């Protein structure tokens, strides 16, 4: 086969067509990236001594590091990401300033990334960088990413108003449309990478978004526990929230489809987790009744207006939901958590490989990658490529983000295995 460009490789993969080699992504999405510490050490190992270089933390909630162009080329990556200008904490990725991680890694963070010390020695971070209001997230001492803090006011269940959970919802602004269009056009015209775009406002019930860490004083049902309970005990409330969200999302999709067009090849739609390590967060019936109609509406509009393929990220044991995801119009499943119950890769490929592109699952990020030997990493990567890559329809990525504590020899073994698979 003739050598493909990265964009041609991604398009062929998304359409289950043959490619000259495996399509590889690290860093295009905020579910397919690397912790800033891992990027820093991998960059030094691959490119040599980079004294004075500081990796940008481009996703402050998960503390993901930017994979810059030099490293992207060195690693043979195929996909770049287009995202909103803001962060999960309500400030923009601009005004970069130096910062040091717990382990001493030097990085750059946005100018309004402001933290204070927590009682355990960890960090509190604040919405819009405003330390005068309660913190919206906390990173424990020596941890690698933030978790949302509970800021929910006491609930009066006789006076619940769905509008309070819709306070942050709206149609994408003209400025944000221009931002997406400008970045997509830049990548499309100046590179040959495949382009992955994160759609705003389409992740119904994503538990990372429910606490609204970007808002100073969120109202409504905002605690993780109460939200999950509300999908059962206050189904009408959640339904009304989703209806408002969907109305805004469909209008935003129309604006982005007109502005971005077919410069993007794949779009992130949902990051709602429906699986745990050993089971499900809700029943298939609940998904079918509560979530699926909104996923279907979004996917149908996208497929009517564009050539974009649609991407769902859902962790854990989601095998029982996969037929529903397919019927809802999703084209891509991530992260393919093969360590979870019922997620055996051969069975997944056999049953669903004709209908879904698998994006991820290339190596276990809970055990093998952080704690295995380089040889174990190499063998698992080669095995997953053989299984999930058979017949096409597989974008290589690890099972969720690579954490900052992964040893560099293991990362080098991962990329060596990818390169060796192209020769076999």
Protein Blocks (a to p, Z undefined) as FASTA:
>chain_A
ZZddfklmmmmmmnopacfbdcddehjamklcccfklmmmmmmmmnopaehiacddfbfk
lopacddfklmmmnopabdcdddfbdfkopacehiacdddfkopacdddfklccdddfko
pacddehhiakbccfbdcdehiabdcdddfbdcddfklccfklmmmmgccddfklmmmmm
mmmmmmmmmmccdcddddehiaghiaklmnopmbfbdghjfbfklmmmmmmmmmmlmmmm
mmmmmmmmmmmmmmmmmmnmmmbfbdcfbfcdfbdfklcfbdfklmmmmmmmmmmmmmmm
mmmmmmcdcddddehjfklmmmmmmmnopabdcehiakbghiafklmmmmmmmmpcceej
jacfklmmmmmcfklmmmmmmmmmmmmmggpjiacddehjadfklcfklmmmmmmmmmmm
mmZZ
